[in-house]
Every structure is written in structure tokens, then in C-alpha cells.
Amino acid sequence: MGKFIGHLYPGLYLFSYGLYQAAVVSKAMIVSDSLLYLSCPPRNKGRWARLWRISYGGLLKMVTGSILTVYVVFCLDDRMVLMDKKYPPRFLYPKEWQHLTMFILLTLNGCVDVMSRNLLPQRCVLLEKGTLVLTFYVLLLLLVSHVQDTTGIELQIHYLLILVVFLLMLVLTIELWTPDTFQLLLIEAFLFLMMGSWLMQAGFVLYRPVTGYPWQDDDISDIMFVTTFFCWHVMINALCLLGIYGLSALWHRCHCPSLKLMGSKEAPYHKGTVGPLYKLLQEVEQSEKDEQALLLSKSSS
């Protein structure tokens, strides 16, 4: 699993999930909708009506996690073995078992999403968020253990990945108490984009460098440029997030004329609040002048 494909496919999934989250949050911000209970256009009733209510995000997690789990199990020549047959027995393939644990957690998280949205009588947002937070707590522990025998370029790449996972874990933990906050959900989408793009970058740096020559662990310039590339990912993903919001706003303004009417109705409201506020400031200034005049009269007497 510690190969190019093992970094590319999970990174591609996380980046795609971040794009999806960014689009959903942008739409909700533009139309002032709730992110927990998004309003959907009415669908035709019938045998296919249930398909519109399926949790496609949870279904994608289940499918992706299952495919990656199968890949980890069968990517080794002698299959996944927990311990050898020597005496005393030794554990085998520790990193592959860690990857397997990550992908099983992803599959279970998808199962919880589908169960909460489609099987329970009422959606349980706390259950979905709690499962996702627990997944990232376990992921952080596995990543910290994952870098025990790494050095140089690989260690620097994983340190930066751990930083992103740690920040994402904090954001998801805060969302347990404020699950419908736009700012946190935008940060969450941005961190998913960062995690996905950086995993793909790690695959190219470690296993398929663009120049055709491997990066040198003893070259300080290579290690410094890893951090530089990470900063470039931060800027590019931030611009990507901004572009998604801009495209979403443009699309909704072109296809939803009601948004323009909402904007035109809100404008007079904001303008109307300027008058009373200005009058209030004038009254405060006048009262201050009266107090100053009173003090001057007392001092002169």
C-alpha cells in the first residue's frame, strides 16, 4: 500500500469529497439554507422517489472504503498475514494493517451516514458527526505511529499531513456543538482539499518524481522545498475554494432569478438603518457638547 497508487487514489477521493463539500456549503451560503436539512426541489413520487433521498456521500464512502480495503488485502504477494510462523512469532506488515484499519473506518463511517439518513426514523446529525470525529481521532493516532521508521523527505511529508489531520480533527470536534456554522464547514472543506491534494503530491514525490530522479533525504534543499510545495497547496486550494463559491454564486444568479429579487429587497433594509443610526450619533454628540458646556460654566464660576 505504501506505493504510488496507495497515495493517489485515497488523495483523489478526499480531494473530490472536499470539492463536493465546498459546493454544498457555497450553495447553502448563497441561498441562506440550512446545511443540516438542505431544501430540495420536489420530485415525482413513485417507486424511484426513494432514490432521491439516498445519502450519496455515505454510499460513496462505503464503496471507496470497500474497494481500498480489498486492494490492501490483495496487493501483497503472500496476502495479508498478521503473524509469521516462526518462534517467537512476529507481527508482519504493520503499515498495511494500519492502512486496512483506516479504510475499514471509512467504510463504517459511510454505513453510519446511510443508516442515519435513510434507515432511522429521524436523522441523527450528532451520530454522523461523532462517528466522523472518532474516525479522525483514530486516523491521527495511526499516522503518528506510521512515521516511526521514516526519515528525511517521507518524514517531512507525513508531518505536514499530520498537521492537516490534526486541524481537521479540531474543526470536526467543534462542529459537534455547532454543526451548522458556515465558517467551520468552509474550513472543513478546505482541509479536506488540503489532505487530498497533499496525499496525491506525496505519491508523486515519494514514488514517481516528475524529474525522474528520486528526492534526496540528505539534501536540505529538497526537505525545504517539501514545505514550500505544501504552502503552494494552501494557496491553490484556497483559490479553488474561492472559485467554487464564485461559480456557485454565478450559477445561482443565472438560473435562480429569485436570488436577484432577494438581493434587491435586502438593499433598502440596510440603507434604511443608516438614518436612525446617524440620528443616534448626532444625539450622542449633542449630549457630549452639552456636558462639556456645563463643565466649562462650572469651572468659570
N, C-alpha and C positions, 0 to 999 in steps of 0.2 A: 504493500500500500504506500510505502514511502517512495513513490515514483511520480513521474510527471502526471499521469492520469489521475493518481490519487489526490493530487492537489488541484488539478484543473477542474474536474467535474464537481467536487464539493464547492469550490470557489465560484464556479459558474452558477450553481444553484443558489448560493447565498446572494450573489450579485443580482440575479433575476428576482429573487424574493425581495431584495431591497428596492429594486425598481418598482415592483408591484406595490409595496408598502408606500413608497413615495407618491405614486399615482393616486392611491386611495386617500392618503392624508391630504394631498393637494386638492382633490375634488371636494372632500369634506370641508376644508377651509374656505374654498371659494363659495360654496353654496350654504355655508353655515349649518352643516348637517352634523349629527352625532356620529362618532366613529364606532360606537358600540352597536348601534342599531341603525345602520345605514338605510335610508329610504330607497326603495327600488321601484321602478316603474311596474305597473300592473301587468301580469302575464295571463295568458289564456289558461283557463282551468281545464284540467283533463288528466290523462294518465302521465303526461310529461311535465305537469306542473311541479312535481316534487323535485325535478332535476334543477330547477332554478334556485332551490333553497339548499342545495348541497354545499358543504364547506369545501370549496375547491382548493383553498390554501392547505387545509388539513389533509385532503386527498393527495395533494402534491407532495406533502411531507412524507406520507405513508409510502407512496410509490418510490420517491427518491431514496428514502432511508432503506427500503427493502432491496432496491437494486444495488446500492452501495454495500449493504450487508452481504449480499450474495457475492459481490465482487471481491470483498475482503476474504471471504471463506475460500473461494476457489482460485484466488490469484497466486497462491503459493503452490509450488510443485508437489509437495508432500502433504497438502491440505493443512488446515488449522489443527494443531495439536497443542494441548495445554502443557503437558509434561513429557519428558523423554522417558525411555525405558531403562536408563542407567541407574546405578545405585551410588550415592543417593540421587533421587530424581531431581531434575532441574526444570524450571519453567522455561518455555520456549516462546518465541515471537511476542515479546512484551508489547512492542509498539503496535503490532497488528491487532492484539487483543484490546488495546486502548482504542484504536480506530473502530473496531467492532462495537465496543461499548457506546461510542459516540453515535454511530449510525442506528443502533437499536433505540437509543434515547430519542433520536429524531423520528423514528417510526412510531414510537409510543406517544410522542407529542402530537403527531398527526392524528393518531387514534383518539386522543382526548379531545382534539378540536372537532372532529367529526361527531363524536358522541355528544359533546356539549351542544352543538348547533343543530343536530339532526335527530338525535335519539332521545335526549332528555325532554321532559315536558316544557321546560323553560331553560333558555340558555344561561349557563353559569360562567360569567366572564372571569370571576375570581379563580375558578378551576383552570381555565385556559392559561391565564397569566401565571398562576402559581406553578403549573407544570413547565411552562417555558422558562421561568426563573430557575426552577430546580435543575432543568437541563443545562443551563449555562453555569450554574454553580458546579455541577459535576464536570462540565467541559473545562472550566478553569482549573480544577484540580488535576484533571488528566493532562492538560497542556503543561502545567508546572512540572509534573513528573516526566513529561515527554522529552524535556530538554536536558535531562540529567547527564546523558552521554554525548551531548553535542557541543561543538566548539566553533569559533570563527563566524563565518557567514551564516551558517544554519542557525547558530545560537542567536545572532542578532535578529534574524528574520522572525524567529519564534518569540523573542522578547517583545517585538513590536506587535505581533499577533496577540500575545497575551495581554498587552496594553489595551487593544481594541476590545477583546473579550471581557476584560475587567470593567471597562467603561460601559459596555453594553449590559453587563450584569447589574451594575448600579442603576442604570436607567430603568431596566425592567423591574428591579426591586421597588423603585419609587412608584412605578406605574401600578403596583398592587393597591396603593391608596388613591392614586389619581389616574385611573385608566383612560380617561377621556380628555387628556391635556394635549393640545396640538403641538406645543413646543417639545414635549418629551417624545411624542411619536415621530416628529421630524428628526430629532436626534437619533432615535432608534433606527429609522430608515437609513440615515446617513451612516451609522455604524455598521449596519448590515452590508451596505455598499462597500464600505472600507474593508470589512472582513472578507467579502467575496473577492474583490479586486486584488487584495494583498495575497490571498491564497493562490490565485492564478499567477501573480507575479513571482511568488515563491517557487512555483513549479518551473517557471522559465529560468529563474536564477540558479536553482539547485541542479536541475536535470537537463534543461535544454537552453543554455545561454544563447542569446541572439548572435553573438560574435563567433560562436563555435568553440570558444576556449573556456574552460571552467574558471570560475572565480577563485581567487587565492585567499585562503584563510589567514595567511601570514602577511597579507598586504593591507596596510591600514587604509589605503585609498579605497579599496573595494568595500571594506567594512563601513567607511564613512558614506560611500555612495548608496549603500543599502538604506541608511536613514534618509538620505536625500530623495531617493525614489519614494520612500514612504510619505515624505512631505508633499511630493508631487501628486501622489494618490489622494492625499487630503484635499488639495486644491481642485483636482479634476472631479472628484466625487461631489464636492461642494457645488461646483459649477453644474454638474449633472443634476443635482437636486434642484438647483435654481432653474435650470432649463425645463425640467419636468413640470415645475409649478407654472412657469410661463406658458408652456404649451397647453397645459390643462386649462389655464385661465383663458387663453385664446380660443381653445376648442369650445369651452362652455359659453363664451360670449358669442361665438358664431352660430352655435346650434341651440342655444337656450336664450332667446330674446328676453325672457323674464328677468334674467340677471341684470340686463341693462336697465330695466324698469326699477328694479330694486335699488340699483345704484343711484338713479335719478331721484328716487323718493327719499333716500337717506341724506342726500346732499343738503336740501333745505333744513333738515333737522340739525345738522352740525352748524350750519350758518346761523340758525335761529338762536343757538345757545350763546353766540358771541355777544348779542345785545345785553342780556341780563348780566353776563359776566363783566362786561365793560362798565355797566352802571354800578355794579357792586364795587369794582375797583375805584371808581370815581368817589363813591360814598366813603370808602376807607381813606382815600387821600384827603378828602374834605375833613373827616373827623380828626386825622392827624394834624392838619393845619390848624383846626380849632384848638386842639390840645396845646400845640406849640404857642399859639397866640395867648392862651390862658396862662401858660408858664411865664411868658415874657412880661405879661401885665403884672403878675405876682412879684416877679423879680424886680421890676422897676419901682413898684410901690414899697 
